[in-house]
Amino acid sequence: METKKLAEFASSVRFEDLDAKTVQKTKQTILDWLGVCIYGLKEEPARILEDVLLSSGGKEEATVLDGDNHRTNVLNATFCNAAGSHTLDFDDVHCPSIMHLSTVVMPPVFALAEAKHLSGREMIAAIVAGFEVGSRVGESVVPESYFFWHTTATAGVFGSGAAASRLLKLDAGQTAQALGSAGTQAAGLWEFLEEGAMSKPLHAGKAAYAGVLAAMLAQKGFTGATTILEGEKGFCHAMLPNPHMEKLTENLGKGYKINEDSYKPYPCCKHAHSSVYAVQQLAKKYGLTPDKVAKIELHVNNVCNTLINDPVAENPVGCKFSVQYCVSTMFCLGQLTINEFLPENIHDQKVRDLMKRIDVIMDKEIDEIHVNDPTKYAAKVVIVDKEGKTYSLQVDYPKGDPPNPMTWDESVDKYNTLAVPVYGKEKAGQLCDLIKRLDTVTDFANELSRILR
């Protein structure tokens, strides 16, 4: 009955029942996503997907937030904005489920709210519902399934489906049907990392699209498996032999998962962030420079070791998934921004030389931290200088995690670095203000049109 229980919850979320902390957290999460989406739509993978999707036209219902403000139908706008927001690897992470929930939840909410002239409060409630369902499904199948399956893609369809169902005002029964149709479309494999291929934004776009499609179908009476999660041939048992079924409904209704969301200060895989943050802090505290370093040891968990241990990354996607590249770049250049992942910048000789002196070690004690508390993507960095002196730091919560949070002003700064180059200072500022006061907006479409047109 897990599918039905989640459907009942998603269909019952009301803005009026949300506490002020959850509302503010949701608005900050929207702002974080929006900047990443706007800039990410200019990246090559997103442009290719947009060219293909928009080439056949479509009813002008919703906006692709690429600065040119192309309008298309809800499904295609959802796909494009989701793909765009996942090209930079700068989008948020819900650590316990290992999911980028915003990239699959926000695009359907933006598209449907614009197409149907819905209120900001309805958007916030739908986002909370999408995060709750998506994260719980993700938690039920990680970390075991994560070796093969990209959770944002697989479990992401349920977050998208739940959010879309809530905005379409589907009842619990219809929402269960939507989750069934969403779940049967779940897909997304990690093999693309072997070549640094463009599949990751495709995963996000397809997952967001699948959830919206499922909700629209359910609204028309199309049926899906209402035991899609718990069934013998359902999602959870397909992902791994012994799924964590209790995670689907454990403490459901007692707090909201969106409050566990983390934001990224660095545009790379989240599993590198603790190591990058630790190196940043050590270099700053002790005045360390690359020429003084004999070697660096990165003590990491099993997920980090199997996913991003790549000492020879050769293209931008590969570098975002190389903990060696990310750590070396931060140490050598003192920063890790979008610029450091541009094709012309990823072969800096100082960075490449230091990468050769970095050892990645799967540390059982560090791994146990993550096993016992999946909110912690811990890492311990040990730097040995050429005189044999050792400097070390363990980071359980890098900057951006809830225990080490980014403030609203820090999120605004991040947003501005991404949105202003695309929309200009005035429009970017107006979009930021729209999110800040979203709970007072009665017609999202009118407000968005006023800013963009």
C-alpha positions as CSV (number, residue, x, y, z in Angstrom):
1,M,0.0,0.0,0.0
2,E,3.1,2.3,0.0
3,T,2.2,3.8,-3.4
4,K,-1.3,4.7,-2.3
5,K,0.0,6.2,1.0
6,L,2.4,8.5,-0.9
7,A,-0.4,9.4,-3.4
8,E,-2.7,10.3,-0.5
9,F,0.0,12.5,1.1
10,A,0.9,14.2,-2.2
11,S,-2.7,15.0,-3.0
12,S,-3.3,16.4,0.5
13,V,-0.4,18.9,0.8
14,R,-1.7,22.4,1.3
15,F,0.2,25.6,1.6
16,E,-1.8,26.6,4.7
17,D,-0.4,23.6,6.5
18,L,3.3,24.5,5.8
19,D,5.3,26.2,8.5
20,A,7.3,29.4,7.8
21,K,10.6,27.6,7.7
22,T,9.4,25.2,5.0
23,V,8.0,28.0,2.9
24,Q,11.3,30.0,3.1
25,K,13.4,26.9,2.4
26,T,11.2,26.1,-0.6
27,K,11.6,29.6,-2.0
28,Q,15.4,29.4,-1.5
29,T,15.5,26.1,-3.3
30,I,13.5,27.5,-6.2
31,L,16.0,30.4,-6.5
32,D,18.9,28.0,-6.4
33,W,17.3,26.0,-9.2
34,L,16.3,29.0,-11.3
35,G,19.8,30.4,-11.7
36,V,21.3,27.0,-12.5
37,C,18.5,26.4,-15.1
38,I,18.9,29.8,-16.8
39,Y,22.7,29.5,-17.3
40,G,22.6,25.8,-18.0
41,L,20.2,26.2,-20.9
42,K,23.1,27.9,-22.7
43,E,25.3,24.8,-22.5
44,E,25.7,22.6,-25.5
45,P,23.8,19.5,-24.3
46,A,20.8,21.6,-23.4
47,R,20.9,23.5,-26.7
48,I,20.9,20.3,-28.7
49,L,18.0,18.9,-26.8
50,E,16.1,22.2,-27.1
51,D,16.7,22.4,-30.9
52,V,15.3,18.9,-31.3
53,L,12.3,19.3,-29.0
54,L,11.2,22.7,-30.3
55,S,11.8,21.9,-34.0
56,S,8.3,20.4,-34.3
57,G,6.6,23.4,-32.7
58,G,3.8,23.0,-30.1
59,K,1.1,25.0,-28.4
60,E,2.7,28.1,-26.7
61,E,1.8,27.3,-23.0
62,A,5.1,27.7,-21.1
63,T,8.5,29.3,-21.3
64,V,11.9,27.8,-21.8
65,L,14.0,30.0,-19.5
66,D,17.0,30.4,-21.9
67,G,17.0,34.1,-22.2
68,D,15.3,34.0,-25.6
69,N,12.1,32.9,-23.8
70,H,10.9,30.4,-26.4
71,R,7.4,29.2,-25.6
72,T,6.2,25.7,-26.2
73,N,3.8,23.2,-24.7
74,V,4.0,22.1,-21.1
75,L,5.8,18.8,-21.9
76,N,8.5,20.3,-24.0
77,A,9.1,23.2,-21.7
78,T,9.4,20.8,-18.8
79,F,11.9,18.7,-20.7
80,C,14.1,21.7,-21.8
81,N,14.2,23.4,-18.4
82,A,14.9,20.1,-16.6
83,A,17.8,19.3,-18.9
84,G,19.1,22.8,-18.7
85,S,19.2,22.8,-14.9
86,H,21.2,19.5,-14.9
87,T,24.0,20.4,-17.4
88,L,26.3,22.3,-15.0
89,D,26.2,19.9,-12.0
90,F,25.5,23.0,-9.9
91,D,22.0,22.0,-8.9
92,D,20.9,21.0,-5.3
93,V,21.2,17.6,-3.8
94,H,19.0,15.7,-1.3
95,C,21.8,13.7,0.3
96,P,19.9,10.8,1.9
97,S,18.3,9.9,-1.5
98,I,21.4,11.0,-3.6
99,M,19.0,13.0,-5.8
100,H,18.9,16.3,-7.6
101,L,15.2,16.8,-6.8
102,S,14.8,20.4,-8.1
103,T,15.8,19.5,-11.6
104,V,12.9,17.1,-11.9
105,V,10.3,18.9,-9.6
106,M,10.7,22.6,-10.5
107,P,10.3,22.4,-14.3
108,P,6.9,20.7,-14.3
109,V,5.7,23.1,-11.6
110,F,6.9,26.2,-13.5
111,A,5.4,24.9,-16.8
112,L,2.0,23.9,-15.4
113,A,1.7,27.0,-13.2
114,E,2.3,29.2,-16.2
115,A,0.0,27.3,-18.5
116,K,-2.8,27.2,-16.0
117,H,-2.3,30.6,-14.4
118,L,-1.9,29.1,-10.9
119,S,-0.8,30.9,-7.7
120,G,2.6,30.9,-6.0
121,R,1.1,29.1,-3.0
122,E,-0.1,26.3,-5.2
123,M,3.4,26.0,-6.7
124,I,5.1,25.9,-3.2
125,A,2.7,23.1,-2.1
126,A,3.3,21.1,-5.3
127,I,7.1,21.4,-4.8
128,V,6.9,20.2,-1.2
129,A,4.8,17.2,-2.4
130,G,7.2,16.4,-5.2
131,F,10.3,16.5,-2.9
132,E,8.6,14.4,-0.4
133,V,7.6,11.6,-2.8
134,G,10.7,11.7,-4.9
135,S,13.2,11.7,-2.0
136,R,11.4,8.8,-0.2
137,V,11.4,6.7,-3.3
138,G,15.1,7.5,-3.8
139,E,15.9,6.6,-0.2
140,S,14.3,3.2,-0.6
141,V,16.8,2.1,-3.3
142,V,20.1,3.7,-2.4
143,P,23.0,3.3,-2.0
144,E,22.9,-0.2,-3.6
145,S,21.2,0.7,-6.9
146,Y,23.3,3.8,-7.3
147,F,26.2,1.8,-8.9
148,F,24.1,1.3,-12.0
149,W,21.1,3.6,-11.8
150,H,21.1,7.4,-11.7
151,T,18.6,8.1,-8.9
152,T,17.6,11.5,-10.1
153,A,16.4,9.8,-13.3
154,T,14.9,6.7,-11.9
155,A,13.3,7.9,-8.7
156,G,12.9,11.4,-10.2
157,V,9.9,10.4,-12.2
158,F,8.0,10.0,-8.9
159,G,8.9,13.4,-7.7
160,S,7.8,15.0,-11.0
161,G,4.7,12.9,-11.1
162,A,3.7,13.9,-7.6
163,A,4.3,17.6,-8.1
164,A,2.4,17.6,-11.4
165,S,-0.5,15.7,-9.9
166,R,-0.8,18.2,-7.1
167,L,-0.9,21.1,-9.5
168,L,-3.5,19.4,-11.6
169,K,-5.6,18.8,-8.5
170,L,-5.7,15.1,-8.9
171,D,-7.3,13.2,-6.0
172,A,-5.4,10.4,-4.2
173,G,-6.7,7.7,-6.6
174,Q,-5.7,9.6,-9.7
175,T,-2.3,10.4,-8.2
176,A,-1.7,6.7,-7.5
177,Q,-2.4,6.1,-11.2
178,A,0.0,8.8,-12.2
179,L,2.7,7.4,-10.0
180,G,2.2,4.1,-11.7
181,S,2.6,5.5,-15.2
182,A,5.6,7.6,-14.0
183,G,7.3,4.6,-12.4
184,T,7.0,2.4,-15.5
185,Q,9.0,5.0,-17.4
186,A,11.9,5.1,-14.9
187,A,15.4,4.8,-16.5
188,G,18.9,6.3,-16.4
189,L,22.3,4.4,-16.3
190,W,25.7,5.7,-15.2
191,E,27.6,4.2,-18.2
192,F,27.8,7.6,-19.8
193,L,30.5,8.5,-17.4
194,E,33.0,6.1,-19.0
195,E,33.2,8.5,-22.0
196,G,31.9,11.8,-20.4
197,A,28.9,11.7,-22.6
198,M,25.9,14.1,-22.5
199,S,23.3,11.7,-21.0
200,K,23.0,13.3,-17.6
201,P,20.8,16.2,-18.7
202,L,18.8,13.8,-20.9
203,H,18.1,11.8,-17.7
204,A,16.7,14.8,-15.9
205,G,14.7,16.1,-18.9
206,K,13.1,12.7,-19.5
207,A,12.3,12.1,-15.8
208,A,10.6,15.5,-15.5
209,Y,8.7,15.0,-18.8
210,A,7.6,11.4,-17.8
211,G,6.1,12.6,-14.5
212,V,4.1,15.4,-16.2
213,L,3.0,13.1,-18.9
214,A,1.9,10.5,-16.3
215,A,-0.2,13.1,-14.4
216,M,-1.8,14.4,-17.6
217,L,-2.7,10.9,-18.6
218,A,-4.2,10.1,-15.2
219,Q,-6.3,13.3,-15.3
220,K,-7.9,11.8,-18.5
221,G,-8.5,8.4,-16.9
222,F,-5.4,6.6,-18.1
223,T,-4.5,3.9,-15.6
224,G,-1.2,2.8,-14.2
225,A,0.0,0.3,-11.6
226,T,-1.1,1.5,-8.2
227,T,1.4,-0.9,-6.6
228,I,4.3,0.4,-8.7
229,L,6.6,0.8,-5.7
230,E,5.9,-2.2,-3.6
231,G,4.7,-4.8,-6.2
232,E,6.7,-7.9,-6.9
233,K,7.5,-6.6,-10.4
234,G,7.5,-3.0,-9.3
235,F,10.2,-0.3,-9.1
236,C,11.8,-1.0,-5.7
237,H,12.3,-4.8,-6.3
238,A,13.5,-4.1,-9.8
239,M,16.2,-1.7,-8.5
240,L,17.7,-4.1,-5.9
241,P,16.9,-7.5,-4.2
242,N,16.2,-6.1,-0.8
243,P,14.9,-2.5,-1.0
244,H,14.5,-0.3,2.0
245,M,10.7,-0.3,1.9
246,E,10.4,1.3,5.3
247,K,11.9,4.5,3.9
248,L,8.8,5.1,1.7
249,T,6.5,5.9,4.5
250,E,8.6,6.2,7.7
251,N,7.5,9.3,9.6
252,L,5.4,10.5,6.7
253,G,3.7,13.7,7.6
254,K,6.2,14.6,10.4
255,G,8.2,17.3,8.8
256,Y,9.1,17.8,5.2
257,K,12.0,16.3,3.2
258,I,12.7,19.6,1.4
259,N,14.2,21.0,4.6
260,E,17.0,18.4,4.2
261,D,18.0,19.8,0.8
262,S,21.6,20.9,0.2
263,Y,22.9,23.6,-2.2
264,K,26.2,23.5,-4.1
265,P,28.9,26.2,-4.0
266,Y,30.9,24.3,-6.6
267,P,29.6,23.1,-10.0
268,C,30.7,19.5,-9.8
269,C,29.5,16.2,-8.4
270,K,28.3,16.5,-4.8
271,H,30.5,13.5,-3.8
272,A,33.6,15.7,-4.4
273,H,32.4,18.6,-2.2
274,S,33.7,17.5,1.2
275,S,37.1,16.9,-0.2
276,V,37.1,20.2,-2.1
277,Y,35.9,22.1,1.0
278,A,38.5,20.4,3.2
279,V,41.4,21.3,0.8
280,Q,40.1,24.9,0.5
281,Q,40.1,25.2,4.3
282,L,43.5,23.6,4.8
283,A,45.2,25.7,2.1
284,K,43.7,28.9,3.6
285,K,44.5,28.0,7.2
286,Y,48.1,26.9,6.7
287,G,49.1,28.9,3.6
288,L,49.8,25.7,1.6
289,T,50.7,26.0,-2.1
290,P,51.0,23.2,-4.7
291,D,54.8,23.5,-5.0
292,K,55.1,22.6,-1.3
293,V,53.0,19.5,-1.5
294,A,54.5,16.0,-1.8
295,K,51.1,14.2,-1.9
296,I,47.4,14.5,-1.0
297,E,45.3,11.6,0.3
298,L,41.6,11.7,-0.1
299,H,39.9,9.3,2.3
300,V,36.4,8.8,0.8
301,N,33.3,6.6,1.0
302,N,32.5,3.8,-1.4
303,V,30.1,5.8,-3.5
304,C,32.7,8.5,-4.1
305,N,35.3,5.9,-4.9
306,T,33.3,4.0,-7.4
307,L,31.6,7.1,-9.0
308,I,34.2,9.9,-9.3
309,N,37.7,8.3,-8.7
310,D,39.1,9.4,-12.1
311,P,42.7,10.5,-12.3
312,V,42.8,11.1,-16.0
313,A,39.5,12.9,-16.8
314,E,39.8,14.5,-20.3
315,N,36.6,16.4,-21.0
316,P,34.3,18.8,-19.0
317,V,31.8,16.2,-17.9
318,G,34.6,13.8,-16.9
319,C,36.3,16.6,-14.9
320,K,33.1,17.3,-12.9
321,F,33.1,13.6,-12.0
322,S,36.8,13.5,-11.1
323,V,37.5,14.2,-7.4
324,Q,41.1,14.5,-8.3
325,Y,40.5,17.2,-10.8
326,C,38.1,19.1,-8.5
327,V,40.5,19.0,-5.6
328,S,43.6,19.8,-7.6
329,T,41.8,22.8,-9.3
330,M,40.7,24.2,-5.9
331,F,44.2,23.8,-4.5
332,C,46.0,25.3,-7.5
333,L,43.7,28.0,-8.5
334,G,41.9,28.8,-5.2
335,Q,38.5,28.5,-6.8
336,L,36.2,26.0,-8.5
337,T,33.7,27.8,-10.7
338,I,32.0,27.2,-14.1
339,N,35.1,28.6,-15.8
340,E,37.3,25.9,-14.5
341,F,35.2,23.3,-16.4
342,L,35.4,25.0,-19.8
343,P,37.1,22.9,-22.5
344,E,39.9,25.4,-22.9
345,N,40.7,25.5,-19.2
346,I,40.6,21.8,-18.1
347,H,44.2,21.1,-19.1
348,D,46.0,23.6,-16.9
349,Q,49.5,22.1,-16.3
350,K,49.7,22.9,-12.6
351,V,46.3,21.2,-12.0
352,R,47.4,18.2,-14.0
353,D,50.7,17.9,-12.2
354,L,49.1,18.0,-8.8
355,M,46.5,15.4,-9.9
356,K,49.3,12.9,-10.2
357,R,50.1,13.4,-6.5
358,I,46.6,12.7,-5.3
359,D,45.7,9.3,-4.0
360,V,42.0,8.3,-3.5
361,I,41.5,5.8,-0.7
362,M,38.2,4.0,0.0
363,D,38.3,4.4,3.8
364,K,36.1,1.9,5.7
365,E,35.7,4.3,8.6
366,I,34.6,7.2,6.3
367,D,32.3,4.8,4.5
368,E,30.7,3.7,7.7
369,I,29.8,7.4,8.4
370,H,27.7,7.5,5.3
371,V,26.2,4.1,5.9
372,N,25.1,5.1,9.4
373,D,24.0,8.6,8.4
374,P,23.3,9.1,4.7
375,T,23.1,12.9,5.2
376,K,26.9,12.9,5.6
377,Y,29.0,12.7,2.5
378,A,32.1,12.8,4.6
379,A,35.7,12.9,3.5
380,K,39.1,13.2,5.2
381,V,41.9,15.0,3.4
382,V,45.5,14.5,4.4
383,I,48.2,16.7,2.9
384,V,51.9,15.8,3.2
385,D,54.3,18.6,2.4
386,K,57.8,18.0,1.0
387,E,59.3,18.3,4.4
388,G,57.1,15.4,5.7
389,K,54.8,17.6,7.7
390,T,51.1,16.4,7.6
391,Y,48.0,18.5,7.6
392,S,44.5,16.8,7.8
393,L,40.9,17.7,8.0
394,Q,37.7,15.6,8.0
395,V,34.6,17.3,6.7
396,D,31.2,15.7,7.3
397,Y,29.1,18.6,6.1
398,P,30.6,20.9,3.4
399,K,29.3,24.3,2.7
400,G,25.7,24.2,1.5
401,D,24.5,21.2,3.6
402,P,21.8,22.1,6.2
403,P,24.2,21.9,9.1
404,N,26.6,24.2,7.2
405,P,24.0,26.2,5.2
406,M,24.1,28.8,2.5
407,T,22.2,31.9,3.6
408,W,19.5,33.5,1.4
409,D,22.0,36.3,0.5
410,E,24.6,33.7,-0.5
411,S,22.0,32.0,-2.7
412,V,21.1,35.3,-4.3
413,D,24.8,35.9,-5.0
414,K,25.0,32.4,-6.7
415,Y,21.8,33.1,-8.6
416,N,23.1,36.5,-9.9
417,T,26.4,35.0,-11.2
418,L,24.2,32.7,-13.3
419,A,21.1,34.7,-14.3
420,V,22.6,38.1,-14.9
421,P,24.8,37.1,-17.8
422,V,21.8,35.7,-19.5
423,Y,18.9,38.1,-18.6
424,G,20.8,41.2,-17.6
425,K,20.7,42.8,-14.1
426,E,17.2,44.2,-14.3
427,K,15.3,41.2,-15.4
428,A,17.4,38.8,-13.3
429,G,16.6,41.0,-10.3
430,Q,12.9,41.0,-11.1
431,L,12.9,37.2,-11.3
432,C,14.7,37.0,-8.0
433,D,12.1,39.3,-6.4
434,L,9.3,37.1,-7.9
435,I,10.6,34.1,-6.1
436,K,11.1,36.0,-2.9
437,R,7.5,37.0,-2.8
438,L,6.1,33.9,-4.5
439,D,3.7,33.1,-1.7
440,T,1.9,36.4,-2.4
441,V,1.6,35.9,-6.2
442,T,-2.0,35.0,-7.4
443,D,-1.2,34.4,-11.1
444,F,2.3,33.2,-11.8
445,A,1.8,33.4,-15.6
446,N,1.0,37.1,-15.5
447,E,3.9,37.9,-13.3
448,L,6.4,35.9,-15.4
449,S,5.1,37.5,-18.6
450,R,5.4,41.0,-17.2
451,I,9.1,40.4,-16.5
452,L,10.1,38.5,-19.6
453,R,8.1,40.0,-22.4
